[in-house]
Amino acid sequence: MAKGYEGFEALWHNLFWEAEDAPSEVPLMDEFLEQKRGQSLYIGSGSGRLLGPLVEFGHDLVGLELSPEMVALSKQCCPEAKVIEQAWQQHEGQYGSILIPAFTFQLFPDPQKQLQRLGQQTNHLYLTLFFPWAELSGELPQKAWYFDRRISLPEGFQGELETWHQIKESTGSLHRRHRYTLRDRDGQVLKREETEQRLRFFTDVGLKKLFSTSGWEIKREIANLGDYEDGDLVYVSTFHLEKVAS
Ligand SMILES: C[S@@+](CC[C@H](N)C(=O)[O-])C[C@H]1O[C@@H](n2cnc3c(N)ncnc32)[C@H](O)[C@@H]1O
């Protein structure tokens, strides 16, 4: 059963992204949408942080989001952006294109089945996936809690994120727990919440095989959200995929 973001994970989602200092995905999504016709669907549109600007640019784009808390944040930030509150697995519809940025696809079990289902809804797919180099290389400790990021909140309060993970290279599975802690200005813990995710990840070869066996052809591949120089490790890959005519 699919589960959306809730509690601190939803409420602090944008602040943690801002603290990450990664390039925004908006320009890549904007460029993809420029060449597309008809209405597009954005799966896992979350708090609206990417959906809002894209709708403002004039794209015919509708969000689809499972978590009621994320939908409420989206409506608050970007009331002009339409969002359907539903799990994609229950959603029926045909679209000019479908976008799944920010690793949401990796939350879904059985990727081949999902890619085939996406092929029944559209001929054009935008997909962003991450590769967990830091976890695989041992740079981040396995089966231990470690400090991840901290955010500043109003009135001197702070939000803290700690992470735990277990990774299995042979099956491409990353089991991750997040611990969110709210502290007051003296550092006292006011509230703690834990969440859990089971993500899939793919090697380059495995991914290309997965795309071709599920009926998709790669039209374009962008490394590290466009911030890539020769020899860099590729942490994030964005794909423009086109359905192969059957
Ligand atoms: C990694 S977050 C990305 C959010 C947003 N795309 C962003 O970049 O800010 C994943 C989002 O997908 C939503 N989600 C997870 N499973 C879903 C599903 N099966 N159908 C629709 N949304 C889902 C979560 O609630 C969460 O908001």
The ligand as an SDF file (V2000), in Angstrom:
LIG
                    3D

 27 29  0  0  0  0  0  0  0  0999 V2000
   10.4750   12.6260   -3.0590 C   0  0  0  0  0  0  0  0  0  0  0  0
    8.9520   13.4970   -2.7540 S   0  0  0  0  0  0  0  0  0  0  0  0
    8.9970   14.6320   -4.1040 C   0  0  0  0  0  0  0  0  0  0  0  0
    7.9900   15.7400   -4.0100 C   0  0  0  0  0  0  0  0  0  0  0  0
    8.0660   16.7850   -5.1370 C   0  0  0  0  0  0  0  0  0  0  0  0
    8.1310   16.1620   -6.4520 N   0  0  0  0  0  0  0  0  0  0  0  0
    9.2470   17.6980   -4.9370 C   0  0  0  0  0  0  0  0  0  0  0  0
   10.2510   17.5270   -5.6300 O   0  0  0  0  0  0  0  0  0  0  0  0
    9.1740   18.5800   -4.0840 O   0  0  0  0  0  0  0  0  0  0  0  0
    7.7840   12.2600   -3.2330 C   0  0  0  0  0  0  0  0  0  0  0  0
    6.3260   12.7060   -3.2270 C   0  0  0  0  0  0  0  0  0  0  0  0
    5.5420   11.6870   -3.8620 O   0  0  0  0  0  0  0  0  0  0  0  0
    4.3690   11.4370   -3.1000 C   0  0  0  0  0  0  0  0  0  0  0  0
    3.9770   10.0540   -3.3960 N   0  0  0  0  0  0  0  0  0  0  0  0
    4.5310    8.9180   -2.9210 C   0  0  0  0  0  0  0  0  0  0  0  0
    3.9210    7.8390   -3.4450 N   0  0  0  0  0  0  0  0  0  0  0  0
    2.9680    8.3100   -4.2880 C   0  0  0  0  0  0  0  0  0  0  0  0
    1.9980    7.6770   -5.1430 C   0  0  0  0  0  0  0  0  0  0  0  0
    1.9200    6.3570   -5.2010 N   0  0  0  0  0  0  0  0  0  0  0  0
    1.1630    8.4420   -5.8760 N   0  0  0  0  0  0  0  0  0  0  0  0
    1.2480    9.8190   -5.8100 C   0  0  0  0  0  0  0  0  0  0  0  0
    2.1440   10.4640   -5.0210 N   0  0  0  0  0  0  0  0  0  0  0  0
    2.9930    9.7260   -4.2670 C   0  0  0  0  0  0  0  0  0  0  0  0
    4.8200   11.6950   -1.6560 C   0  0  0  0  0  0  0  0  0  0  0  0
    3.7200   11.9560   -0.7920 O   0  0  0  0  0  0  0  0  0  0  0  0
    5.7450   12.8780   -1.8300 C   0  0  0  0  0  0  0  0  0  0  0  0
    5.0400   14.0990   -1.7820 O   0  0  0  0  0  0  0  0  0  0  0  0
  1  2  1  0
  2  3  1  0
  2 10  1  0
  3  4  1  0
  4  5  1  0
  5  6  1  0
  5  7  1  0
  7  8  2  0
  7  9  1  0
 10 11  1  0
 11 12  1  0
 11 26  1  0
 12 13  1  0
 13 14  1  0
 13 24  1  0
 14 15  1  0
 14 23  1  0
 15 16  2  0
 16 17  1  0
 17 18  1  0
 17 23  2  0
 18 19  1  0
 18 20  2  0
 20 21  1  0
 21 22  2  0
 22 23  1  0
 24 25  1  0
 24 26  1  0
 26 27  1  0
M  CHG  2   2   1   9  -1
M  END
$$$$
